Amino acid sequence: MLPMPMTHTALEAVLKEGFPDAEIEIQDLAGDGDHYKARIVSTAFKGLPRVRQHQLVYAALKGKMGGELHALALETSTPL
């Protein structure tokens, strides 16, 4: 049985838990609760290359990628 898609609210809650200081914007790209774009601005990314920033996001998702969450386009940065 396939897992239920992750809701916008659930995705935002998981990301806020992983990045409490972050400014987070989420878009449902396909309207199906399965394809999202997340823009995350956090001090946690300071000094890190983009690949490492994205790895931190995937770690915060605690294995939900590929299950409840099918696709996530990421845009990460630090506050100005």
C-alpha positions, 0 to 999 in steps of 0.5 A: 500500500502506498503512503498518503501524500504529505500535506502542505501543513505537515511538510511545513511543520517538519521543516520548521522543526528541523530549521526553527529559525527559518523563513519557509515558503512552500508551493504545491507544484502539481496540486496533488500534495505530492510535488512541492517546491520549498524555499528555506532561508536559515542560518543553519546553511551559513558557509555550506555548499548547496549540496550540503544545505540540501542534505540537511533538508533531506535529513530533517525530512527523516526518510519521508522523501520518496515515500510520503513526499514524492518530489521536492524542489529546493531553494536554500539560502542564508539570511542577508 
